[in-house]
């Protein structure tokens, strides 16, 4: 324990224990094994770089959040720096039906989240996509469980209203 009462972070121990969880998260978000492994390594490099500023009270939540942010950055980077247009076209042809579904889902999600706070979007993804409980989401968002429940209930109501208006 540090002088200020925080729990020191043992990065090596966290790597041994949580690397598989972080890798699963990265695989799920990136759908690319090589990029997932690189992202997982980046998560632990960031942890090492910032270990003096972090506390070790909820390591799985901390690593999950860092992994999510690292992967979102990779995804943004992909979109802004398309390197091989030919490879992108081949992927679209190979995954046409899946691509259409993803594109439609992306458009719908962008419309739904357009007027929402970024924290609401993060909570919705953690709960509805990743299957985290309200308690886990509350810990990640640093909110009360009732606050998360209310925010997601209100979001769900707005989403259902928007969906019925689209039909």
ABEGO torsion letter per residue (X at the ends): XBAAGBBBBBAAAAAAAAAAAAAAAAAAAAGBAAAAAAAAAAAAAAAAAAAAABBAABAAAAAAAAAAAAAAAAAAAAAABBABAAAAAAAAAAAAAAAAAAAAAAAAAAAAAAABBAAAAAAAAAAAAAGBBAAAAAAAAGBBAAAAAAAAAAAAAAAAAAAAAAX
